[in-house]
Amino acid sequence: MIALPAFHVTTLRVVQTRLPHGLAEDLTLYRMFYKQTYGAEVSEADLMREILRAFIEGDETFRQFKRVARGCNRSKRLRQANLMPNASSKDSAVHDVAAPPGAP
């Protein structure tokens, strides 16, 4: 069975690159293999996108990095939106809370 699952999605972003001759030949052969397996023609751009997606999704070390990076970005966004105290501030444990009606 082919390692790449069936896909039929249009390209959302254009990326230009140059491929060495051997890699370009392999890409052409893989397109033929895909057509033989699924009976569908796909563009080189769509095929390269799906190969890149599968490669990135299969890279456990990158997935770990991505979780950490997204966590750091999430914390930064929360601080910017004042939803999370800034750990570097002196009174990071103090939150501004509206006093209930009638409170002094």
Secondary structure, DSSP 8 states (H G I E B T S, - for coil): --SS-------SS-------HHHHHHHHHHHHHHHHHHS----HHHHHHHHHHHHHHH-HHHHHHHHHHHHHHHHHHHHHTTSS--TTSTTTT-------TT--
